[in-house]
Amino acid sequence: MGVADSRPFCYIKASGARPSAFLGVKDFVKLFELDYRSLALYRVSLGGVLLYDLAARLREVPTFYTDSGVLPRAPLIEQFQGQWSWSIHLLSGAAPAQYFLFALAALCAVAFLVGYRTRLATLASLLLLISLHNRNPLVVSASDQLIRVLLFWTLFLPVGAAYSVDRALAGPDAGPRGSNASAGTAAFVLQICLVYWFTAALKSDPVWWHEGSALYYTLSIDYLTTDFGRAMLAFPGLLRVLSVFSIVLETVGPALLFFPRRPWRLRTAVVFTFIAFHASMLPFLTLGTFPFVCAAMWSSLLPPEFWERAGERLGSPGAWASSLRPPTSARRASTAANVLAALFFAYVLLWNLASATAGRVGVPAQAEWVAHVTGLAQVWNMFAPYPKRDDGWYIIPAKLEGGTEVDLFRGGAPVNWAKPASVSALYPNAYWQKYLEYIWLRDYAGARLYYARYLCREWNAAHGGADAVKTFDIVYMREDTPPPGHPEPLAESVVVWHHDCTK
């Protein structure tokens, strides 16, 4: 049969001149090959998201990351910190120390984006991100989880091999060209697939596969939904189709990356389909950086042929995109790196299986610390097993020293018990949205005291005398989502906390 690389990976002899639909070893390896230009685009895109995320959090440093904010270090450590959580942000509860760490993280993110000492910048960005997330887990979302996981696997990828300062400093003939395949690239590609496969596996409720009402319930979560999203509720038939389409795409789409016939065309189509899928959420749902992280992630999978065709079609303006194809061969990952990547992927697979099998299969308890220390801990349960069927909004009626009643949640506006026209507009950003979602949950009820104390400090620092706040209630207006076509029930007011600022 010739040399080993020409043997089929799974071989069934084709009759006549028809080519086999099964892959040879070279073709199989090519499925996990990542082009250096795509990795450069991924590096720049993910670096941009890192910088945006840091900039967006910067204005909330006193609120979320200091002892004068909503979660001081002492209650965090006593009530909410996991056994293996670690954070250098916990070394100080003062704002200047946090600003210093933010500046350091920004410098590392810039170095990562431009590809300067890329692997070191990747490691530093990952460690600082884990530390930041562990400082206040109540503002951590699925997007943050995904960025951590991607940065971990990026340690095994040659993302600085093209369009980077590292490449420029190494000289025109130094370093690898073209594309790269290793256990690290295979683990990275498969990790992307796991995100969607386990998301689909956990969406076990009939609203996804049988009823097709999942998007109706998703767009009924008022604190996530935009005006455009609410308008979509008027099209139940379209929402049913899109509900089924989304779960089918999450199940089948990643598998198409491994289709053996015309793989580069199909892979390109899959990449842009998923980028469009996530971009399509932006007008309808407030999901923070999640769609942008996903777009950056998928850009890494653009095949070499995409760049070559782009160069051919665009002519000289696109020549830059196709200028890095070999002649020279790529430097391969070391055996140690390949073994380490394979072991970590096996670990991640077991970790994800635990979420899908209710713990019947999974990582041994003695090894769970690895995921928490490295940032690999992951659960892809977005809108699973079904979207929330209840939501609500906050009202914080406060009695001032002069007898006036105001709503602290709306900056001192008169108390209005009617449902707001846009609940999502009440939240300054995705971090506040996530935090206030957490403190409604019973497991995080212990955080309400510190939110209440924060409200007292913030209001009374700006208002004195008769305008100082005396007492207030944190009220959650809980609202159930009825089945499609049923009338909306009245909201139930739930007092989740009463606070006296004079004590």
C-alpha positions in Angstrom: 0.0 0.0 0.0 3.0 2.3 -0.2 4.2 4.5 2.6 2.4 4.7 5.9 1.0 8.2 5.4 -0.9 7.0 2.3 -2.8 4.3 4.2 -6.5 5.1 4.8 -7.4 6.0 8.3 -10.6 4.1 7.8 -10.4 2.2 4.6 -13.1 0.9 2.3 -12.0 0.2 -1.2 -13.9 2.3 -3.8 -15.0 0.6 -7.0 -13.7 1.9 -10.3 -12.2 5.4 -10.3 -14.4 6.7 -7.5 -12.3 8.1 -4.7 -12.7 6.8 -1.2 -14.9 8.8 1.1 -12.6 7.8 4.0 -9.5 9.7 5.1 -5.8 8.9 4.7 -3.5 9.7 7.5 -2.3 12.9 5.9 -5.9 14.0 5.3 -6.9 13.1 8.8 -4.0 15.1 10.3 -4.9 18.0 8.0 -8.3 18.3 9.8 -6.4 19.5 12.9 -4.0 21.7 11.0 -4.3 25.4 11.8 -3.0 28.1 9.4 -0.6 30.7 10.9 -2.6 33.5 9.3 -5.8 32.3 10.9 -4.0 32.0 14.2 -2.7 35.5 13.8 -6.3 36.7 13.2 -7.4 34.8 16.2 -4.6 36.3 18.4 -5.5 39.8 17.4 -9.2 39.3 17.8 -8.9 37.6 21.2 -6.4 40.2 22.3 -8.9 42.9 21.3 -11.6 41.3 23.4 -9.3 41.0 26.4 -8.5 44.7 26.2 -12.2 45.7 25.8 -13.2 43.5 28.7 -10.5 45.1 30.9 -11.6 48.6 29.9 -15.2 47.8 30.6 -14.4 46.5 34.0 -12.1 49.4 34.8 -14.9 51.8 35.7 -16.3 49.1 38.1 -13.0 48.5 40.0 -14.2 50.2 43.2 -17.5 48.5 43.1 -16.6 44.9 42.3 -12.9 44.5 43.3 -12.3 46.5 46.5 -13.3 46.1 50.2 -15.5 49.2 49.9 -17.5 47.6 47.1 -20.2 45.0 47.0 -18.0 42.0 47.9 -15.2 42.6 50.4 -12.5 40.0 50.7 -13.5 38.6 54.1 -17.0 37.4 53.0 -15.7 36.3 49.7 -13.2 34.0 51.3 -15.6 32.8 54.0 -18.7 32.2 51.8 -18.0 32.1 48.1 -14.4 31.1 47.4 -13.8 27.6 46.1 -11.3 25.3 47.8 -8.8 25.6 45.0 -9.5 29.2 43.9 -6.5 31.6 44.0 -6.2 35.3 43.3 -3.4 37.8 43.7 -6.1 40.4 43.6 -7.0 39.3 47.1 -3.6 40.6 48.4 -5.1 44.1 48.8 -8.6 45.5 49.1 -7.6 49.0 48.0 -8.4 50.5 44.7 -4.8 51.5 43.7 -3.6 47.9 44.0 -6.4 46.8 41.7 -5.7 49.5 39.2 -2.1 48.4 39.1 -3.1 44.8 38.4 -5.5 46.0 35.7 -2.7 48.0 34.1 -0.4 44.9 34.2 -3.1 42.8 32.6 -3.6 45.4 29.9 0.1 45.4 29.1 0.1 41.6 28.8 -3.0 41.8 26.6 -1.3 44.3 24.3 1.8 42.1 24.1 -0.5 39.2 23.3 -2.3 41.1 20.6 0.8 42.3 18.8 2.6 39.0 19.3 5.5 40.2 21.5 6.9 37.3 23.6 3.7 35.7 22.7 3.7 32.6 24.8 4.8 34.5 27.9 2.1 37.1 27.3 -0.4 34.3 26.9 0.5 32.7 30.2 0.6 36.1 32.0 -2.8 37.0 30.6 -4.3 33.7 31.6 -3.0 33.9 35.1 -4.1 37.5 35.6 -7.6 36.6 34.2 -8.0 33.6 36.5 -7.0 35.8 39.4 -9.4 38.6 38.4 -12.3 36.2 38.0 -11.6 34.5 41.4 -11.6 38.0 43.1 -15.3 38.3 42.3 -17.0 35.2 40.9 -20.4 36.9 41.1 -19.6 38.9 37.9 -18.2 35.9 36.0 -20.2 34.8 32.9 -20.0 32.1 30.3 -18.0 34.5 28.2 -15.3 34.8 30.9 -15.2 31.0 31.2 -14.7 30.6 27.5 -11.8 33.2 27.4 -10.0 31.4 30.2 -10.3 28.1 28.4 -9.2 29.5 25.0 -6.1 31.2 26.6 -5.1 27.9 28.2 -5.2 26.0 24.9 -3.5 29.0 23.2 -0.4 28.1 25.2 0.0 25.1 22.9 -0.5 27.0 19.6 2.0 29.0 17.6 -0.1 32.1 17.5 2.9 34.4 17.2 4.3 32.7 14.1 2.8 35.2 11.7 2.1 39.0 11.7 3.7 39.4 15.1 6.5 41.3 16.7 8.2 38.0 17.5 8.2 37.1 13.8 9.5 40.5 12.8 12.4 40.3 15.4 13.3 36.8 14.3 14.0 37.9 10.7 12.4 37.1 7.4 13.7 33.6 7.1 13.2 32.5 10.7 10.4 30.5 12.3 7.7 28.4 10.8 5.5 29.2 7.8 2.3 27.9 6.5 0.3 25.8 9.0 0.8 23.6 11.9 -0.7 20.3 13.3 0.0 18.9 16.7 -1.7 17.4 19.7 -2.2 21.0 20.8 -4.0 22.1 17.7 -6.1 18.9 17.8 -7.1 19.6 21.4 -7.9 23.2 20.6 -10.2 22.2 17.7 -11.9 19.5 19.7 -12.3 21.9 22.6 -14.3 24.2 20.3 -16.5 21.2 19.4 -17.0 20.3 23.0 -18.4 23.7 23.8 -21.3 23.1 21.3 -21.7 19.4 21.7 -22.1 19.6 25.5 -24.2 22.7 25.2 -26.6 20.6 23.0 -26.3 17.6 25.2 -27.4 19.5 28.2 -30.4 21.1 26.4 -32.5 18.1 27.2 -35.8 19.8 27.7 -38.6 19.3 25.1 -38.6 23.1 24.5 -35.6 22.6 22.3 -36.2 19.5 20.2 -40.0 18.9 20.3 -41.9 22.1 21.2 -39.5 24.5 19.5 -40.4 27.1 22.2 -36.9 27.6 23.5 -36.3 31.0 21.8 -39.6 32.2 23.0 -38.6 31.6 26.6 -35.1 33.0 25.9 -36.5 36.2 24.5 -38.9 36.5 27.4 -36.0 36.9 29.9 -36.5 40.6 30.1 -33.1 41.5 31.7 -31.3 39.9 28.7 -33.6 41.0 25.9 -33.4 44.2 23.8 -36.3 46.0 22.2 -35.6 44.1 19.0 -35.7 40.8 20.9 -39.1 41.6 22.4 -40.4 42.5 19.0 -39.4 39.0 17.8 -42.0 37.5 20.2 -44.6 38.6 17.7 -43.4 35.9 15.3 -43.9 32.5 17.1 -43.6 30.4 13.9 -40.2 31.9 13.1 -39.0 31.4 16.6 -39.9 27.7 16.5 -37.9 27.3 13.3 -34.9 29.1 14.8 -35.1 27.2 18.1 -34.7 23.9 16.2 -32.1 25.3 13.9 -29.9 26.5 16.7 -29.9 23.2 18.5 -29.3 21.3 15.2 -26.4 23.7 14.4 -24.8 23.2 17.8 -25.1 19.4 17.3 -24.2 18.9 13.7 -22.2 22.0 12.8 -18.9 21.2 14.6 -19.0 17.6 13.2 -18.9 19.1 9.7 -15.4 20.3 10.4 -14.3 16.7 9.9 -16.3 15.9 6.7 -13.8 14.2 4.4 -15.0 15.6 1.0 -13.9 19.1 -0.1 -13.0 19.8 3.6 -11.6 23.4 3.1 -14.8 24.7 1.4 -17.0 23.1 4.0 -14.8 24.2 6.9 -14.9 27.8 5.6 -18.7 27.7 5.4 -18.9 26.3 8.9 -16.7 29.0 10.3 -18.7 31.8 8.8 -22.0 30.2 9.7 -21.0 30.1 13.4 -19.6 33.6 13.3 -22.9 34.8 11.7 -24.9 32.7 14.2 -23.3 34.5 17.2 -23.4 37.9 15.5 -27.1 37.5 14.9 -27.6 37.4 18.7 -26.3 41.0 19.1 -29.5 42.9 18.1 -31.7 40.7 20.3 -29.8 39.7 23.5 -27.4 41.5 25.8 -24.7 38.8 26.1 -21.6 41.0 26.9 -18.5 39.9 25.0 -19.7 36.3 24.3 -20.5 36.7 20.6 -17.1 38.4 20.0 -15.2 35.7 21.9 -16.9 33.1 19.8 -16.1 35.0 16.6 -12.5 35.2 17.6 -12.4 31.5 18.4 -13.9 30.4 15.1 -11.6 32.7 13.1 -8.7 30.4 14.1 -10.2 27.6 12.0 -10.1 29.3 8.6 -8.2 26.9 6.3 -5.1 27.9 4.2 -7.1 27.7 1.0 -9.3 30.5 2.3 -6.4 32.9 2.5 -5.0 31.8 -0.9 -8.4 32.3 -2.6 -8.8 35.6 -0.9 -5.4 36.7 -2.2 -6.3 35.5 -5.7 -9.7 37.3 -5.7 -8.5 40.5 -4.2 -5.3 40.8 -6.2 -2.5 42.9 -4.8 -4.6 44.3 -1.9 -5.1 40.8 -0.7 -1.6 39.6 -1.4 -0.6 40.1 2.2 -3.0 37.3 3.2 -1.4 34.7 1.0 2.2 35.6 1.5 3.0 33.2 4.2 2.4 29.9 2.5 5.5 27.6 2.6 8.1 27.0 0.9 9.8 26.3 4.2 8.5 23.6 6.5 6.9 24.3 9.9 8.6 23.7 13.2 6.7 21.0 15.0 5.6 20.9 18.7 7.9 19.0 21.0 7.0 15.5 22.2 6.5 16.8 25.7 4.1 19.5 24.5 2.1 17.0 22.5 1.9 14.5 25.4 0.9 17.3 27.8 -1.8 18.6 25.4 -3.2 15.1 24.9 -3.4 14.5 28.7 -5.1 17.8 29.3 -7.6 17.1 26.6 -8.4 13.7 28.1 -8.9 15.5 31.4 -11.2 18.1 29.8 -13.3 15.4 28.1 -13.8 13.6 31.4 -14.7 16.9 33.1 -17.4 17.7 30.5 -18.7 14.1 30.6 -19.4 14.7 34.3 -21.9 17.5 33.5 -23.7 15.4 30.9 -23.8 12.1 33.0 -24.7 13.6 36.4 -21.3 12.7 37.6 -21.4 9.0 36.7 -18.4 9.6 34.5 -15.9 12.3 35.3 -12.6 13.5 36.8 -11.7 11.8 40.1 -12.3 14.1 43.1 -8.6 14.1 43.9 -7.8 15.7 40.5 -10.5 18.4 40.4 -8.0 21.0 41.6 -6.3 20.9 38.3 -9.2 22.5 36.5 -9.6 25.2 39.1 -5.9 26.1 39.3 -5.4 26.2 35.5 -8.7 27.8 34.5 -9.9 24.8 32.6 -13.1 24.3 34.8 -16.0 24.5 32.4 -19.7 23.8 32.2 -21.5 24.6 28.9 -25.0 25.0 30.2 -26.1 28.2 28.6 -29.9 28.1 28.4 -29.8 24.5 29.5 -31.6 22.2 30.1 -34.1 25.0 29.2 -34.1 28.8 29.3 -35.3 30.4 32.5 -39.0 30.5 32.9 -39.0 33.3 35.4 -37.2 36.6 35.6 -37.8 40.0 37.0 -36.4 43.4 37.9 -35.4 45.2 41.0 -37.0 48.1 42.9 -35.2 49.5 46.0 -37.7 51.8 47.8 -35.8 53.8 50.4 -36.9 56.1 53.2 -34.8 59.2 53.5 -34.2 61.1 56.8 -36.6 63.8 55.7 -39.4 61.3 55.0 -39.2 61.2 51.2 -39.3 57.8 49.5 -37.0 57.3 46.5 -35.8 54.3 44.4 -32.1 53.7 45.0 -32.0 51.3 42.0 -32.9 54.1 39.7 -30.6 56.7 41.2 -33.1 58.3 43.4 -36.1 58.5 41.1 -39.6 58.3 42.5 -40.7 54.8 43.3 -42.6 53.3 40.4 -44.0 49.7 40.8 -45.0 49.4 37.1 -42.9 47.1 34.9 -40.3 49.2 33.0 -40.5 49.4 29.2 -37.0 47.9 29.0 -35.8 45.9 31.9 -32.4 45.3 30.3 -31.8 49.0 30.1 -31.9 49.2 34.0 -28.4 47.5 34.1 -25.3 49.7 33.5 -23.5 46.8 31.9 -23.2 43.0 31.7 -21.3 42.8 35.0 -24.0 44.4 37.0 -26.6 42.2 35.2 -24.7 39.1 36.2 -24.1 40.3 39.8 -27.8 41.1 40.4 -28.8 37.8 38.8 -26.6 36.0 41.3 -27.8 37.7 44.4 -31.4 36.8 43.6 -30.4 33.2 43.9 -30.7 31.5 47.3 -27.2 30.1 47.2 -25.8 33.7 47.1 -28.2 35.3 49.6 -25.2 36.0 51.8 -24.0 38.6 49.4 -27.1 40.8 49.8 -25.9 42.3 53.1 -22.7 43.7 51.4 -24.7 45.0 48.5 -27.0 46.8 51.0 -24.1 48.3 52.9 -22.6 49.4 49.6 -25.8 51.2 48.7 -25.8 53.0 52.0 -22.2 54.2 51.6 -22.6 55.3 48.0 -25.9 57.2 48.6 -24.9 58.8 51.9 -21.5 59.9 50.6 -23.3 62.1 48.1 -26.3 63.1 50.1 -26.5 64.4 53.7 -29.1 65.8 56.1 -32.7 65.2 55.2 -31.6 63.5 51.9 -29.5 60.8 53.7 -31.0 57.3 53.3 -32.4 55.8 56.5 -33.9 52.4 55.6 -34.7 50.5 52.4 -35.9 47.2 51.0 -34.4 45.3 48.1 -37.4 44.1 46.2 -37.3 41.7 43.3 -40.4 41.8 41.1 -40.5 38.2 40.1 -42.4 37.3 36.9 -43.2 33.9 35.5 -43.1 33.4 31.7 -46.3 31.8 30.5 -46.4 29.1 27.8 -46.6 30.6 24.3 -50.0 32.1 23.6 -51.0 32.5 27.2 -51.5 35.8 29.0 -48.7 37.2 31.1 -49.3 36.9 34.8 -48.8 39.7 37.3 -45.4 40.1 38.8 -44.9 39.0 42.4 -43.0 41.4 44.7 -40.4 39.6 46.8 -38.5 41.5 49.6 -35.1 39.8 49.4 -33.5 42.2 52.0 -34.4 44.9 54.5 -31.6 47.2 55.6 -31.3 50.0 58.2 -28.4 52.3 57.3 -28.4 53.8 60.8 -27.2 50.5 62.4 
